[in-house]
Amino acid sequence: MERENDLLFLMVLTIVGAILASSLAVIIQRTVVLPLTIAITLILIFTALLTRKKTVHMAEKLETLAMAVALIAFIISFIYLFRPA
């Protein structure tokens, strides 16, 4: 369990670094990088909460939902890309 906590701590540090880097980029290119900064901030919150048992179950459900949404997005993009003219 202690090893998992060390890994979670390193993940949180990495995400904090990504937030700092993308925050600096937001100053230059707001419209492109701002959604990325918001997404990374949400990932930081979820990663910090992974030390709780209930949050792990919620993360697994969110992962399943995200995979379903990504699959649907891929299907729609391929239909849009290869539709008859």
PDB file of N, CA, C and O in Angstrom, chain B, residues numbered from 101:
ATOM      1  N   MET B 101       0.818  -1.194   0.000  1.00  0.00           N
ATOM      2  CA  MET B 101       0.000   0.000   0.000  1.00  0.00           C
ATOM      3  C   MET B 101       0.860   1.255   0.000  1.00  0.00           C
ATOM      4  O   MET B 101       0.528   2.244  -0.653  1.00  0.00           O
ATOM      5  N   GLU B 102       1.968   1.211   0.735  1.00  0.00           N
ATOM      6  CA  GLU B 102       2.847   2.375   0.792  1.00  0.00           C
ATOM      7  C   GLU B 102       3.440   2.674  -0.584  1.00  0.00           C
ATOM      8  O   GLU B 102       3.634   3.833  -0.949  1.00  0.00           O
ATOM      9  N   ARG B 103       3.724   1.613  -1.341  1.00  0.00           N
ATOM     10  CA  ARG B 103       4.293   1.803  -2.672  1.00  0.00           C
ATOM     11  C   ARG B 103       3.288   2.493  -3.598  1.00  0.00           C
ATOM     12  O   ARG B 103       3.662   3.324  -4.425  1.00  0.00           O
ATOM     13  N   GLU B 104       2.002   2.135  -3.446  1.00  0.00           N
ATOM     14  CA  GLU B 104       0.965   2.800  -4.232  1.00  0.00           C
ATOM     15  C   GLU B 104       0.874   4.276  -3.876  1.00  0.00           C
ATOM     16  O   GLU B 104       0.707   5.120  -4.757  1.00  0.00           O
ATOM     17  N   ASN B 105       0.982   4.589  -2.601  1.00  0.00           N
ATOM     18  CA  ASN B 105       0.925   5.994  -2.187  1.00  0.00           C
ATOM     19  C   ASN B 105       2.109   6.779  -2.742  1.00  0.00           C
ATOM     20  O   ASN B 105       1.960   7.940  -3.122  1.00  0.00           O
ATOM     21  N   ASP B 106       3.290   6.149  -2.790  1.00  0.00           N
ATOM     22  CA  ASP B 106       4.448   6.820  -3.383  1.00  0.00           C
ATOM     23  C   ASP B 106       4.211   7.087  -4.861  1.00  0.00           C
ATOM     24  O   ASP B 106       4.554   8.157  -5.365  1.00  0.00           O
ATOM     25  N   LEU B 107       3.625   6.116  -5.559  1.00  0.00           N
ATOM     26  CA  LEU B 107       3.338   6.287  -6.981  1.00  0.00           C
ATOM     27  C   LEU B 107       2.310   7.385  -7.195  1.00  0.00           C
ATOM     28  O   LEU B 107       2.452   8.202  -8.104  1.00  0.00           O
ATOM     29  N   LEU B 108       1.268   7.410  -6.359  1.00  0.00           N
ATOM     30  CA  LEU B 108       0.260   8.473  -6.468  1.00  0.00           C
ATOM     31  C   LEU B 108       0.874   9.841  -6.207  1.00  0.00           C
ATOM     32  O   LEU B 108       0.522  10.815  -6.873  1.00  0.00           O
ATOM     33  N   PHE B 109       1.786   9.924  -5.246  1.00  0.00           N
ATOM     34  CA  PHE B 109       2.459  11.190  -4.952  1.00  0.00           C
ATOM     35  C   PHE B 109       3.262  11.669  -6.162  1.00  0.00           C
ATOM     36  O   PHE B 109       3.221  12.849  -6.510  1.00  0.00           O
ATOM     37  N   LEU B 110       3.992  10.750  -6.801  1.00  0.00           N
ATOM     38  CA  LEU B 110       4.761  11.124  -7.993  1.00  0.00           C
ATOM     39  C   LEU B 110       3.838  11.527  -9.145  1.00  0.00           C
ATOM     40  O   LEU B 110       4.160  12.436  -9.910  1.00  0.00           O
ATOM     41  N   MET B 111       2.694  10.853  -9.268  1.00  0.00           N
ATOM     42  CA  MET B 111       1.736  11.230 -10.304  1.00  0.00           C
ATOM     43  C   MET B 111       1.206  12.641 -10.064  1.00  0.00           C
ATOM     44  O   MET B 111       1.073  13.425 -11.003  1.00  0.00           O
ATOM     45  N   VAL B 112       0.906  12.961  -8.809  1.00  0.00           N
ATOM     46  CA  VAL B 112       0.408  14.295  -8.485  1.00  0.00           C
ATOM     47  C   VAL B 112       1.473  15.352  -8.771  1.00  0.00           C
ATOM     48  O   VAL B 112       1.157  16.429  -9.277  1.00  0.00           O
ATOM     49  N   LEU B 113       2.732  15.050  -8.450  1.00  0.00           N
ATOM     50  CA  LEU B 113       3.807  16.002  -8.762  1.00  0.00           C
ATOM     51  C   LEU B 113       3.934  16.228 -10.267  1.00  0.00           C
ATOM     52  O   LEU B 113       4.137  17.357 -10.713  1.00  0.00           O
ATOM     53  N   THR B 114       3.815  15.164 -11.038  1.00  0.00           N
ATOM     54  CA  THR B 114       3.885  15.291 -12.496  1.00  0.00           C
ATOM     55  C   THR B 114       2.742  16.136 -13.025  1.00  0.00           C
ATOM     56  O   THR B 114       2.936  16.978 -13.903  1.00  0.00           O
ATOM     57  N   ILE B 115       1.557  15.913 -12.494  1.00  0.00           N
ATOM     58  CA  ILE B 115       0.401  16.683 -12.951  1.00  0.00           C
ATOM     59  C   ILE B 115       0.530  18.146 -12.554  1.00  0.00           C
ATOM     60  O   ILE B 115       0.147  19.031 -13.319  1.00  0.00           O
ATOM     61  N   VAL B 116       1.061  18.408 -11.374  1.00  0.00           N
ATOM     62  CA  VAL B 116       1.293  19.809 -10.965  1.00  0.00           C
ATOM     63  C   VAL B 116       2.273  20.480 -11.928  1.00  0.00           C
ATOM     64  O   VAL B 116       2.079  21.639 -12.297  1.00  0.00           O
ATOM     65  N   GLY B 117       3.316  19.768 -12.335  1.00  0.00           N
ATOM     66  CA  GLY B 117       4.252  20.309 -13.325  1.00  0.00           C
ATOM     67  C   GLY B 117       3.573  20.581 -14.649  1.00  0.00           C
ATOM     68  O   GLY B 117       3.850  21.591 -15.296  1.00  0.00           O
ATOM     69  N   ALA B 118       2.684  19.687 -15.061  1.00  0.00           N
ATOM     70  CA  ALA B 118       1.951  19.908 -16.314  1.00  0.00           C
ATOM     71  C   ALA B 118       1.036  21.117 -16.198  1.00  0.00           C
ATOM     72  O   ALA B 118       0.884  21.874 -17.157  1.00  0.00           O
ATOM     73  N   ILE B 119       0.431  21.303 -15.043  1.00  0.00           N
ATOM     74  CA  ILE B 119      -0.424  22.476 -14.844  1.00  0.00           C
ATOM     75  C   ILE B 119       0.398  23.755 -14.918  1.00  0.00           C
ATOM     76  O   ILE B 119      -0.022  24.732 -15.538  1.00  0.00           O
ATOM     77  N   LEU B 120       1.558  23.751 -14.294  1.00  0.00           N
ATOM     78  CA  LEU B 120       2.413  24.945 -14.355  1.00  0.00           C
ATOM     79  C   LEU B 120       2.862  25.236 -15.780  1.00  0.00           C
ATOM     80  O   LEU B 120       2.833  26.387 -16.216  1.00  0.00           O
ATOM     81  N   ALA B 121       3.275  24.205 -16.507  1.00  0.00           N
ATOM     82  CA  ALA B 121       3.733  24.410 -17.882  1.00  0.00           C
ATOM     83  C   ALA B 121       2.600  24.900 -18.780  1.00  0.00           C
ATOM     84  O   ALA B 121       2.789  25.816 -19.581  1.00  0.00           O
ATOM     85  N   SER B 122       1.424  24.291 -18.647  1.00  0.00           N
ATOM     86  CA  SER B 122       0.317  24.724 -19.497  1.00  0.00           C
ATOM     87  C   SER B 122      -0.212  26.090 -19.066  1.00  0.00           C
ATOM     88  O   SER B 122      -0.740  26.833 -19.894  1.00  0.00           O
ATOM     89  N   SER B 123      -0.081  26.426 -17.797  1.00  0.00           N
ATOM     90  CA  SER B 123      -0.495  27.764 -17.360  1.00  0.00           C
ATOM     91  C   SER B 123       0.396  28.838 -17.974  1.00  0.00           C
ATOM     92  O   SER B 123      -0.085  29.908 -18.349  1.00  0.00           O
ATOM     93  N   LEU B 124       1.680  28.556 -18.076  1.00  0.00           N
ATOM     94  CA  LEU B 124       2.571  29.507 -18.749  1.00  0.00           C
ATOM     95  C   LEU B 124       2.221  29.631 -20.225  1.00  0.00           C
ATOM     96  O   LEU B 124       2.303  30.719 -20.796  1.00  0.00           O
ATOM     97  N   ALA B 125       1.829  28.518 -20.845  1.00  0.00           N
ATOM     98  CA  ALA B 125       1.455  28.569 -22.260  1.00  0.00           C
ATOM     99  C   ALA B 125       0.127  29.284 -22.466  1.00  0.00           C
ATOM    100  O   ALA B 125      -0.096  29.870 -23.526  1.00  0.00           O
ATOM    101  N   VAL B 126      -0.754  29.248 -21.477  1.00  0.00           N
ATOM    102  CA  VAL B 126      -2.049  29.928 -21.584  1.00  0.00           C
ATOM    103  C   VAL B 126      -1.857  31.426 -21.754  1.00  0.00           C
ATOM    104  O   VAL B 126      -2.651  32.087 -22.423  1.00  0.00           O
ATOM    105  N   ILE B 127      -0.817  31.956 -21.155  1.00  0.00           N
ATOM    106  CA  ILE B 127      -0.556  33.390 -21.261  1.00  0.00           C
ATOM    107  C   ILE B 127      -0.333  33.778 -22.727  1.00  0.00           C
ATOM    108  O   ILE B 127      -0.732  34.861 -23.157  1.00  0.00           O
ATOM    109  N   ILE B 128       0.304  32.887 -23.482  1.00  0.00           N
ATOM    110  CA  ILE B 128       0.613  33.188 -24.886  1.00  0.00           C
ATOM    111  C   ILE B 128      -0.536  32.802 -25.819  1.00  0.00           C
ATOM    112  O   ILE B 128      -0.931  33.590 -26.678  1.00  0.00           O
ATOM    113  N   GLN B 129      -1.074  31.587 -25.650  1.00  0.00           N
ATOM    114  CA  GLN B 129      -2.111  31.090 -26.560  1.00  0.00           C
ATOM    115  C   GLN B 129      -3.311  30.618 -25.743  1.00  0.00           C
ATOM    116  O   GLN B 129      -3.416  29.433 -25.428  1.00  0.00           O
ATOM    117  N   ARG B 130      -4.181  31.499 -25.412  1.00  0.00           N
ATOM    118  CA  ARG B 130      -5.294  31.171 -24.512  1.00  0.00           C
ATOM    119  C   ARG B 130      -6.267  30.165 -25.097  1.00  0.00           C
ATOM    120  O   ARG B 130      -6.623  29.200 -24.421  1.00  0.00           O
ATOM    121  N   THR B 131      -6.703  30.357 -26.318  1.00  0.00           N
ATOM    122  CA  THR B 131      -7.784  29.529 -26.858  1.00  0.00           C
ATOM    123  C   THR B 131      -7.359  28.091 -27.092  1.00  0.00           C
ATOM    124  O   THR B 131      -8.199  27.192 -27.062  1.00  0.00           O
ATOM    125  N   VAL B 132      -6.087  27.854 -27.324  1.00  0.00           N
ATOM    126  CA  VAL B 132      -5.615  26.505 -27.609  1.00  0.00           C
ATOM    127  C   VAL B 132      -5.309  25.736 -26.328  1.00  0.00           C
ATOM    128  O   VAL B 132      -5.651  24.559 -26.218  1.00  0.00           O
ATOM    129  N   VAL B 133      -4.680  26.376 -25.378  1.00  0.00           N
ATOM    130  CA  VAL B 133      -4.134  25.678 -24.221  1.00  0.00           C
ATOM    131  C   VAL B 133      -5.049  25.715 -23.001  1.00  0.00           C
ATOM    132  O   VAL B 133      -4.898  24.882 -22.108  1.00  0.00           O
ATOM    133  N   LEU B 134      -5.978  26.638 -22.935  1.00  0.00           N
ATOM    134  CA  LEU B 134      -6.844  26.748 -21.762  1.00  0.00           C
ATOM    135  C   LEU B 134      -7.654  25.476 -21.492  1.00  0.00           C
ATOM    136  O   LEU B 134      -7.714  25.053 -20.337  1.00  0.00           O
ATOM    137  N   PRO B 135      -8.283  24.837 -22.496  1.00  0.00           N
ATOM    138  CA  PRO B 135      -8.989  23.580 -22.208  1.00  0.00           C
ATOM    139  C   PRO B 135      -8.065  22.485 -21.671  1.00  0.00           C
ATOM    140  O   PRO B 135      -8.465  21.687 -20.824  1.00  0.00           O
ATOM    141  N   LEU B 136      -6.839  22.453 -22.166  1.00  0.00           N
ATOM    142  CA  LEU B 136      -5.870  21.478 -21.679  1.00  0.00           C
ATOM    143  C   LEU B 136      -5.541  21.734 -20.205  1.00  0.00           C
ATOM    144  O   LEU B 136      -5.452  20.792 -19.417  1.00  0.00           O
ATOM    145  N   THR B 137      -5.365  22.978 -19.839  1.00  0.00           N
ATOM    146  CA  THR B 137      -5.077  23.320 -18.445  1.00  0.00           C
ATOM    147  C   THR B 137      -6.239  22.937 -17.533  1.00  0.00           C
ATOM    148  O   THR B 137      -6.021  22.426 -16.435  1.00  0.00           O
ATOM    149  N   ILE B 138      -7.445  23.174 -17.969  1.00  0.00           N
ATOM    150  CA  ILE B 138      -8.618  22.797 -17.175  1.00  0.00           C
ATOM    151  C   ILE B 138      -8.700  21.284 -17.029  1.00  0.00           C
ATOM    152  O   ILE B 138      -8.980  20.782 -15.941  1.00  0.00           O
ATOM    153  N   ALA B 139      -8.458  20.549 -18.118  1.00  0.00           N
ATOM    154  CA  ALA B 139      -8.503  19.085 -18.062  1.00  0.00           C
ATOM    155  C   ALA B 139      -7.425  18.532 -17.131  1.00  0.00           C
ATOM    156  O   ALA B 139      -7.683  17.604 -16.364  1.00  0.00           O
ATOM    157  N   ILE B 140      -6.234  19.091 -17.195  1.00  0.00           N
ATOM    158  CA  ILE B 140      -5.151  18.620 -16.326  1.00  0.00           C
ATOM    159  C   ILE B 140      -5.474  18.921 -14.863  1.00  0.00           C
ATOM    160  O   ILE B 140      -5.142  18.125 -13.983  1.00  0.00           O
ATOM    161  N   THR B 141      -6.110  20.048 -14.595  1.00  0.00           N
ATOM    162  CA  THR B 141      -6.496  20.374 -13.228  1.00  0.00           C
ATOM    163  C   THR B 141      -7.510  19.357 -12.695  1.00  0.00           C
ATOM    164  O   THR B 141      -7.419  18.937 -11.542  1.00  0.00           O
ATOM    165  N   LEU B 142      -8.468  18.964 -13.525  1.00  0.00           N
ATOM    166  CA  LEU B 142      -9.426  17.936 -13.116  1.00  0.00           C
ATOM    167  C   LEU B 142      -8.737  16.600 -12.874  1.00  0.00           C
ATOM    168  O   LEU B 142      -9.079  15.888 -11.929  1.00  0.00           O
ATOM    169  N   ILE B 143      -7.765  16.253 -13.722  1.00  0.00           N
ATOM    170  CA  ILE B 143      -7.011  15.019 -13.524  1.00  0.00           C
ATOM    171  C   ILE B 143      -6.243  15.069 -12.210  1.00  0.00           C
ATOM    172  O   ILE B 143      -6.148  14.061 -11.509  1.00  0.00           O
ATOM    173  N   LEU B 144      -5.698  16.226 -11.872  1.00  0.00           N
ATOM    174  CA  LEU B 144      -4.996  16.379 -10.591  1.00  0.00           C
ATOM    175  C   LEU B 144      -5.928  16.099  -9.422  1.00  0.00           C
ATOM    176  O   LEU B 144      -5.551  15.401  -8.480  1.00  0.00           O
ATOM    177  N   ILE B 145      -7.125  16.631  -9.475  1.00  0.00           N
ATOM    178  CA  ILE B 145      -8.083  16.430  -8.388  1.00  0.00           C
ATOM    179  C   ILE B 145      -8.440  14.950  -8.264  1.00  0.00           C
ATOM    180  O   ILE B 145      -8.457  14.404  -7.161  1.00  0.00           O
ATOM    181  N   PHE B 146      -8.727  14.300  -9.399  1.00  0.00           N
ATOM    182  CA  PHE B 146      -9.070  12.878  -9.358  1.00  0.00           C
ATOM    183  C   PHE B 146      -7.894  12.029  -8.873  1.00  0.00           C
ATOM    184  O   PHE B 146      -8.088  11.077  -8.117  1.00  0.00           O
ATOM    185  N   THR B 147      -6.695  12.365  -9.296  1.00  0.00           N
ATOM    186  CA  THR B 147      -5.523  11.589  -8.873  1.00  0.00           C
ATOM    187  C   THR B 147      -5.265  11.768  -7.385  1.00  0.00           C
ATOM    188  O   THR B 147      -4.907  10.808  -6.702  1.00  0.00           O
ATOM    189  N   ALA B 148      -5.438  12.969  -6.877  1.00  0.00           N
ATOM    190  CA  ALA B 148      -5.234  13.199  -5.451  1.00  0.00           C
ATOM    191  C   ALA B 148      -6.266  12.459  -4.612  1.00  0.00           C
ATOM    192  O   ALA B 148      -5.982  12.072  -3.478  1.00  0.00           O
ATOM    193  N   LEU B 149      -7.456  12.260  -5.155  1.00  0.00           N
ATOM    194  CA  LEU B 149      -8.513  11.562  -4.418  1.00  0.00           C
ATOM    195  C   LEU B 149      -8.406  10.039  -4.491  1.00  0.00           C
ATOM    196  O   LEU B 149      -9.165   9.337  -3.823  1.00  0.00           O
ATOM    197  N   LEU B 150      -7.472   9.520  -5.294  1.00  0.00           N
ATOM    198  CA  LEU B 150      -7.378   8.065  -5.469  1.00  0.00           C
ATOM    199  C   LEU B 150      -6.889   7.317  -4.235  1.00  0.00           C
ATOM    200  O   LEU B 150      -6.836   6.088  -4.246  1.00  0.00           O
ATOM    201  N   THR B 151      -6.537   8.022  -3.185  1.00  0.00           N
ATOM    202  CA  THR B 151      -6.131   7.335  -1.961  1.00  0.00           C
ATOM    203  C   THR B 151      -7.340   6.795  -1.200  1.00  0.00           C
ATOM    204  O   THR B 151      -7.185   5.977  -0.294  1.00  0.00           O
ATOM    205  N   ARG B 152      -8.523   7.240  -1.557  1.00  0.00           N
ATOM    206  CA  ARG B 152      -9.753   6.749  -0.916  1.00  0.00           C
ATOM    207  C   ARG B 152     -10.308   5.572  -1.707  1.00  0.00           C
ATOM    208  O   ARG B 152     -10.181   5.525  -2.930  1.00  0.00           O
ATOM    209  N   LYS B 153     -10.915   4.634  -1.017  1.00  0.00           N
ATOM    210  CA  LYS B 153     -11.397   3.418  -1.660  1.00  0.00           C
ATOM    211  C   LYS B 153     -12.598   3.682  -2.575  1.00  0.00           C
ATOM    212  O   LYS B 153     -12.687   3.104  -3.658  1.00  0.00           O
ATOM    213  N   LYS B 154     -13.516   4.549  -2.149  1.00  0.00           N
ATOM    214  CA  LYS B 154     -14.695   4.841  -2.968  1.00  0.00           C
ATOM    215  C   LYS B 154     -14.301   5.533  -4.268  1.00  0.00           C
ATOM    216  O   LYS B 154     -14.940   5.337  -5.302  1.00  0.00           O
ATOM    217  N   THR B 155     -13.264   6.327  -4.213  1.00  0.00           N
ATOM    218  CA  THR B 155     -12.832   7.049  -5.405  1.00  0.00           C
ATOM    219  C   THR B 155     -12.274   6.104  -6.458  1.00  0.00           C
ATOM    220  O   THR B 155     -12.401   6.363  -7.655  1.00  0.00           O
ATOM    221  N   VAL B 156     -11.660   5.014  -6.023  1.00  0.00           N
ATOM    222  CA  VAL B 156     -11.120   4.040  -6.981  1.00  0.00           C
ATOM    223  C   VAL B 156     -12.254   3.436  -7.787  1.00  0.00           C
ATOM    224  O   VAL B 156     -12.127   3.274  -9.001  1.00  0.00           O
ATOM    225  N   HIS B 157     -13.359   3.100  -7.139  1.00  0.00           N
ATOM    226  CA  HIS B 157     -14.507   2.541  -7.857  1.00  0.00           C
ATOM    227  C   HIS B 157     -15.098   3.574  -8.820  1.00  0.00           C
ATOM    228  O   HIS B 157     -15.488   3.239  -9.938  1.00  0.00           O
ATOM    229  N   MET B 158     -15.159   4.831  -8.372  1.00  0.00           N
ATOM    230  CA  MET B 158     -15.673   5.877  -9.241  1.00  0.00           C
ATOM    231  C   MET B 158     -14.754   6.074 -10.445  1.00  0.00           C
ATOM    232  O   MET B 158     -15.229   6.305 -11.557  1.00  0.00           O
ATOM    233  N   ALA B 159     -13.443   5.984 -10.227  1.00  0.00           N
ATOM    234  CA  ALA B 159     -12.494   6.149 -11.327  1.00  0.00           C
ATOM    235  C   ALA B 159     -12.634   5.020 -12.339  1.00  0.00           C
ATOM    236  O   ALA B 159     -12.510   5.253 -13.542  1.00  0.00           O
ATOM    237  N   GLU B 160     -12.891   3.805 -11.873  1.00  0.00           N
ATOM    238  CA  GLU B 160     -13.086   2.691 -12.800  1.00  0.00           C
ATOM    239  C   GLU B 160     -14.348   2.883 -13.630  1.00  0.00           C
ATOM    240  O   GLU B 160     -14.359   2.580 -14.823  1.00  0.00           O
ATOM    241  N   LYS B 161     -15.408   3.383 -13.009  1.00  0.00           N
ATOM    242  CA  LYS B 161     -16.641   3.645 -13.756  1.00  0.00           C
ATOM    243  C   LYS B 161     -16.432   4.770 -14.764  1.00  0.00           C
ATOM    244  O   LYS B 161     -16.923   4.694 -15.890  1.00  0.00           O
ATOM    245  N   LEU B 162     -15.703   5.818 -14.362  1.00  0.00           N
ATOM    246  CA  LEU B 162     -15.417   6.914 -15.290  1.00  0.00           C
ATOM    247  C   LEU B 162     -14.535   6.454 -16.444  1.00  0.00           C
ATOM    248  O   LEU B 162     -14.689   6.924 -17.571  1.00  0.00           O
ATOM    249  N   GLU B 163     -13.613   5.536 -16.166  1.00  0.00           N
ATOM    250  CA  GLU B 163     -12.757   5.003 -17.220  1.00  0.00           C
ATOM    251  C   GLU B 163     -13.584   4.233 -18.244  1.00  0.00           C
ATOM    252  O   GLU B 163     -13.368   4.369 -19.448  1.00  0.00           O
ATOM    253  N   THR B 164     -14.518   3.434 -17.774  1.00  0.00           N
ATOM    254  CA  THR B 164     -15.400   2.699 -18.682  1.00  0.00           C
ATOM    255  C   THR B 164     -16.227   3.660 -19.518  1.00  0.00           C
ATOM    256  O   THR B 164     -16.384   3.462 -20.723  1.00  0.00           O
ATOM    257  N   LEU B 165     -16.756   4.698 -18.884  1.00  0.00           N
ATOM    258  CA  LEU B 165     -17.545   5.700 -19.602  1.00  0.00           C
ATOM    259  C   LEU B 165     -16.690   6.428 -20.634  1.00  0.00           C
ATOM    260  O   LEU B 165     -17.138   6.662 -21.756  1.00  0.00           O
ATOM    261  N   ALA B 166     -15.469   6.784 -20.262  1.00  0.00           N
ATOM    262  CA  ALA B 166     -14.584   7.484 -21.192  1.00  0.00           C
ATOM    263  C   ALA B 166     -14.227   6.606 -22.386  1.00  0.00           C
ATOM    264  O   ALA B 166     -14.130   7.097 -23.511  1.00  0.00           O
ATOM    265  N   MET B 167     -14.030   5.309 -22.148  1.00  0.00           N
ATOM    266  CA  MET B 167     -13.737   4.403 -23.266  1.00  0.00           C
ATOM    267  C   MET B 167     -14.927   4.306 -24.208  1.00  0.00           C
ATOM    268  O   MET B 167     -14.747   4.264 -25.425  1.00  0.00           O
ATOM    269  N   ALA B 168     -16.139   4.270 -23.665  1.00  0.00           N
ATOM    270  CA  ALA B 168     -17.335   4.214 -24.502  1.00  0.00           C
ATOM    271  C   ALA B 168     -17.484   5.493 -25.322  1.00  0.00           C
ATOM    272  O   ALA B 168     -17.808   5.441 -26.508  1.00  0.00           O
ATOM    273  N   VAL B 169     -17.246   6.637 -24.688  1.00  0.00           N
ATOM    274  CA  VAL B 169     -17.343   7.915 -25.403  1.00  0.00           C
ATOM    275  C   VAL B 169     -16.283   7.999 -26.500  1.00  0.00           C
ATOM    276  O   VAL B 169     -16.568   8.470 -27.601  1.00  0.00           O
ATOM    277  N   ALA B 170     -15.064   7.547 -26.208  1.00  0.00           N
ATOM    278  CA  ALA B 170     -13.998   7.562 -27.215  1.00  0.00           C
ATOM    279  C   ALA B 170     -14.340   6.643 -28.380  1.00  0.00           C
ATOM    280  O   ALA B 170     -14.094   6.996 -29.534  1.00  0.00           O
ATOM    281  N   LEU B 171     -14.899   5.476 -28.100  1.00  0.00           N
ATOM    282  CA  LEU B 171     -15.290   4.553 -29.165  1.00  0.00           C
ATOM    283  C   LEU B 171     -16.363   5.169 -30.052  1.00  0.00           C
ATOM    284  O   LEU B 171     -16.293   5.074 -31.278  1.00  0.00           O
ATOM    285  N   ILE B 172     -17.347   5.795 -29.436  1.00  0.00           N
ATOM    286  CA  ILE B 172     -18.399   6.455 -30.212  1.00  0.00           C
ATOM    287  C   ILE B 172     -17.820   7.598 -31.034  1.00  0.00           C
ATOM    288  O   ILE B 172     -18.218   7.792 -32.183  1.00  0.00           O
ATOM    289  N   ALA B 173     -16.892   8.353 -30.470  1.00  0.00           N
ATOM    290  CA  ALA B 173     -16.262   9.453 -31.206  1.00  0.00           C
ATOM    291  C   ALA B 173     -15.465   8.929 -32.394  1.00  0.00           C
ATOM    292  O   ALA B 173     -15.500   9.528 -33.469  1.00  0.00           O
ATOM    293  N   PHE B 174     -14.743   7.815 -32.218  1.00  0.00           N
ATOM    294  CA  PHE B 174     -14.008   7.220 -33.339  1.00  0.00           C
ATOM    295  C   PHE B 174     -14.956   6.756 -34.433  1.00  0.00           C
ATOM    296  O   PHE B 174     -14.696   6.983 -35.615  1.00  0.00           O
ATOM    297  N   ILE B 175     -16.044   6.115 -34.057  1.00  0.00           N
ATOM    298  CA  ILE B 175     -17.012   5.639 -35.048  1.00  0.00           C
ATOM    299  C   ILE B 175     -17.598   6.811 -35.822  1.00  0.00           C
ATOM    300  O   ILE B 175     -17.689   6.763 -37.048  1.00  0.00           O
ATOM    301  N   ILE B 176     -17.994   7.857 -35.115  1.00  0.00           N
ATOM    302  CA  ILE B 176     -18.567   9.034 -35.782  1.00  0.00           C
ATOM    303  C   ILE B 176     -17.538   9.705 -36.684  1.00  0.00           C
ATOM    304  O   ILE B 176     -17.873  10.140 -37.786  1.00  0.00           O
ATOM    305  N   SER B 177     -16.284   9.792 -36.228  1.00  0.00           N
ATOM    306  CA  SER B 177     -15.268  10.439 -37.057  1.00  0.00           C
ATOM    307  C   SER B 177     -14.982   9.626 -38.322  1.00  0.00           C
ATOM    308  O   SER B 177     -14.771  10.201 -39.390  1.00  0.00           O
ATOM    309  N   PHE B 178     -14.973   8.290 -38.211  1.00  0.00           N
ATOM    310  CA  PHE B 178     -14.757   7.481 -39.407  1.00  0.00           C
ATOM    311  C   PHE B 178     -15.936   7.573 -40.364  1.00  0.00           C
ATOM    312  O   PHE B 178     -15.743   7.604 -41.579  1.00  0.00           O
ATOM    313  N   ILE B 179     -17.145   7.616 -39.840  1.00  0.00           N
ATOM    314  CA  ILE B 179     -18.322   7.794 -40.700  1.00  0.00           C
ATOM    315  C   ILE B 179     -18.248   9.150 -41.395  1.00  0.00           C
ATOM    316  O   ILE B 179     -18.528   9.249 -42.590  1.00  0.00           O
ATOM    317  N   TYR B 180     -17.879  10.178 -40.668  1.00  0.00           N
ATOM    318  CA  TYR B 180     -17.773  11.515 -41.252  1.00  0.00           C
ATOM    319  C   TYR B 180     -16.645  11.575 -42.270  1.00  0.00           C
ATOM    320  O   TYR B 180     -16.783  12.225 -43.306  1.00  0.00           O
ATOM    321  N   LEU B 181     -15.531  10.906 -41.991  1.00  0.00           N
ATOM    322  CA  LEU B 181     -14.371  10.953 -42.882  1.00  0.00           C
ATOM    323  C   LEU B 181     -14.612  10.197 -44.183  1.00  0.00           C
ATOM    324  O   LEU B 181     -14.217  10.659 -45.253  1.00  0.00           O
ATOM    325  N   PHE B 182     -15.257   9.043 -44.095  1.00  0.00           N
ATOM    326  CA  PHE B 182     -15.409   8.176 -45.278  1.00  0.00           C
ATOM    327  C   PHE B 182     -16.836   8.165 -45.823  1.00  0.00           C
ATOM    328  O   PHE B 182     -17.225   7.208 -46.492  1.00  0.00           O
ATOM    329  N   ARG B 183     -17.596   9.173 -45.560  1.00  0.00           N
ATOM    330  CA  ARG B 183     -18.960   9.219 -46.087  1.00  0.00           C
ATOM    331  C   ARG B 183     -18.916   9.460 -47.597  1.00  0.00           C
ATOM    332  O   ARG B 183     -18.002  10.116 -48.097  1.00  0.00           O
ATOM    333  N   PRO B 184     -19.898   8.932 -48.319  1.00  0.00           N
ATOM    334  CA  PRO B 184     -19.925   9.156 -49.770  1.00  0.00           C
ATOM    335  C   PRO B 184     -20.173  10.620 -50.095  1.00  0.00           C
ATOM    336  O   PRO B 184     -20.904  11.318 -49.393  1.00  0.00           O
ATOM    337  N   ALA B 185     -19.554  11.059 -51.161  1.00  0.00           N
ATOM    338  CA  ALA B 185     -19.649  12.477 -51.539  1.00  0.00           C
ATOM    339  C   ALA B 185     -20.971  12.830 -52.137  1.00  0.00           C
ATOM    340  O   ALA B 185     -21.194  13.985 -52.502  1.00  0.00           O
TER     341      ALA B 185
END
